[in-house]
Amino acid sequence: MQRLVRPGGMFGAEFMMPVERRHHMIEHYTSPERLHAHFIGDWEVLLTLRTTEFTEHAHVGQLHDHTHRMGLLLAARTSTLTDHF
């Protein structure tokens, strides 16, 4: 996805963070720290945020009230080089 961002462009990601022990083993639960490691070289991480735990009411696909934590990462692509992939 990073290659889709032009030099001078911005990349933003909102993501789910682990709440329960089992979440740490599921790929789509992550943290700003884990994502930060993927933004090296021609990237500058501008902002990382995280929420406290909050309860979401039951909905289609999740029939019981459940707890979430969310994170946000915002990074700028600083390089003027183009990808050759």
C-alpha positions in Angstrom: 0.0 0.0 0.0 2.9 2.4 0.7 3.9 2.3 -3.0 0.5 3.7 -3.9 1.3 6.9 -2.1 3.1 9.5 -4.3 6.2 11.4 -2.9 4.9 14.2 -0.8 1.7 12.2 -0.2 0.1 11.1 3.1 -0.8 7.6 4.3 -3.4 7.1 7.0 -4.5 4.0 8.7 -7.2 3.3 11.3 -6.9 -0.1 12.9 -8.1 -2.4 15.7 -5.9 -2.9 18.7 -5.8 -6.0 20.9 -8.1 -6.1 23.9 -8.1 -9.8 24.8 -5.0 -12.1 25.1 -6.2 -14.0 22.0 -6.1 -10.8 19.9 -2.3 -10.6 20.0 -2.1 -13.7 17.8 -4.5 -12.3 15.1 -2.8 -10.4 12.3 -5.4 -7.6 11.9 -5.0 -6.5 15.6 -1.9 -4.3 15.8 -0.4 -1.2 17.5 1.1 2.1 16.4 4.5 0.8 17.6 4.3 -2.3 15.4 3.2 -0.3 12.3 5.8 2.4 12.9 8.6 -0.2 12.1 7.2 -0.5 8.5 7.6 3.3 7.8 11.4 3.7 7.5 13.4 5.3 4.8 11.4 7.8 2.9 8.6 8.0 5.5 8.0 10.3 8.4 5.4 9.2 11.0 3.6 12.3 11.9 1.0 11.1 14.4 0.0 7.9 16.3 -3.1 7.8 18.5 -4.9 5.1 20.4 -8.3 5.0 22.2 -9.1 3.6 25.5 -11.3 0.5 25.6 -14.9 1.2 24.6 -18.0 -1.0 24.3 -19.8 -1.4 21.0 -23.4 -2.7 21.0 -24.3 -6.0 19.3 -24.6 -5.8 15.5 -24.7 -8.0 12.4 -21.7 -10.4 12.6 -21.2 -9.8 16.4 -24.4 -10.6 18.2 -23.2 -9.5 21.7 -21.9 -6.3 23.1 -18.1 -6.3 22.8 -15.0 -4.2 23.6 -12.7 -2.5 21.1 -9.6 -0.3 21.1 -8.7 1.6 18.0 -5.4 3.1 16.8 -4.5 5.6 14.1 -1.2 6.2 12.2 -0.6 9.1 9.9 2.7 9.2 7.8 4.1 11.4 5.1 6.2 10.1 2.2 9.2 12.4 2.0 11.2 11.0 -0.9 11.2 12.4 -4.4 12.4 9.1 -5.7 10.0 6.9 -7.7 9.5 3.2 -7.2 10.8 0.8 -9.9 8.8 -2.3 -9.0 
